[in-house]
Amino acid sequence: MNTQTPVVREYLALSSVREKLAFDPSGRPGANDVRADQERIKEKRESVKFRTQKNLGVSPFSRVGITGRTILSPHVYHNGIERPYQTPAGNHRQIDEWKNNRHQPRQLAVDKFLADLAAHREDIEQGSPRELFGLPAGAYLNVRQGYYDKIDTSIRPLGRGWFYRQMQDEYADRSYYSKSWHRQHGPKITISNRRVELRRMTKRGPECKTVEFDGWRGDWLAQAIDKAGLSPRGKNLPALKIRLNRAYNARLISEKRGYKIYQRTLVDRVIDYVIVSPLGIVYHDNERSNLVKGLHAKIRGQARKLRGVIDWVMCKKLGFCDAGIKAFCDAFSLDSRGSYTPDEIERAVRGNPADAYPFIRELKILAKSLNYQTTWH
């Protein structure tokens, strides 16, 4: 306590405890020191009162008259008989600790309420993904990782306020085979109800769409977007060889010396980048900085002569981009990890020629490198 301030000197000059507790130092320098000493006096007075009542054999929570007789006690049985005095459990240190922390349970409830309010506000600012998918406020959007099929069931954002989640139901049958087989290999897993859930919050409430699948083949997210009716519409869309799939859109972001660079998007979410040469050669890449290098590799690869089956390695030698290879295999139900003869590729294309339009240039390059005679136009 700083005894140099006038308010402290005036406070210390008071003789009785009652006068010191009634002293009001508000608005004067040194008021904090005075209030701290007043709190010390109050705690000391309560401690003396506690010990006195204990020595008299009276509950410290009762009102005691001059003779020590209990006048009024809230601690009585329902029939009016006063409860016998019991010495409070614990020592003085524990009692003081309880007194100092008696407001903690109430504060914890207040803190929890404020935390829930902040989490709810955060969910609203993010587009209400937790509310849309029935998660509690503050929950992680990365819900769980599928164990058997390794599917990612996280809630992920698209554009225009949409969120999506890949889901499936898994049933473990532990009685299908013998017990020894199940102990060694685990239960028989049956997967059903594969689906993609798309949801967003609007002024009129949640908007929900669910697309069901037989299996997770190809670009299932693009398929879900298209089946849900969220594919871009209009006459001024970029060519399909740039978008690769009608569920995607593309936005021109740069044009220099005849070279055009696009952002390819899926419901306004940027997926990758596309470069188009003045001669119409197209190359896709996840990184914009790799576009020019990849385009030059694709141009050089047109003159290569190859032999053997057609697989991923051969396509990469010709400079084809990953997105284009996957989109072609998806369009014709081929396995990007498989290998095929030129005749098998031609039969697949002729079975569905409309979907081959974005890949005509690449198909011609492939046929020329293998010296394969075809009538592709």
Buried (B, 14 or more C-beta within 10 A) or exposed (E): BEEEBEBBEBBEEEEEEEEBBEBEBEEEEBBEBBBEBBEEEEEEEEBEEBEEBBEBEBBBEBEBEEEEEBEEBEEEEEEEEEEEBEEBEEEEEEBEEEEEEEEEEEEEEEEEEEEEEEBBEEBEEBBBBBBBBEBEBEBEBEBEEBEEEEBEBBBBBBBEBBBBBBBBEBEEEEEEEEEEEBEEEEBBEEBEEBBBBBBBBEEEEEEEBEBEBEEBEBBBBBBBBBBBEBBBEEEEBBEBBBBBBBBBBBEEEEEEEEBBBBBBBBBBEEBBBBBBBEEEBBBBBEEBEBBBEBBBBBBEBBEEEBEEEBBBEBBBEBBBBBBBBBBBBBBBEBEBEEEBEBEBBBEBBEEEEEBBEBBBBBBBBBBBBBEBEBEBE
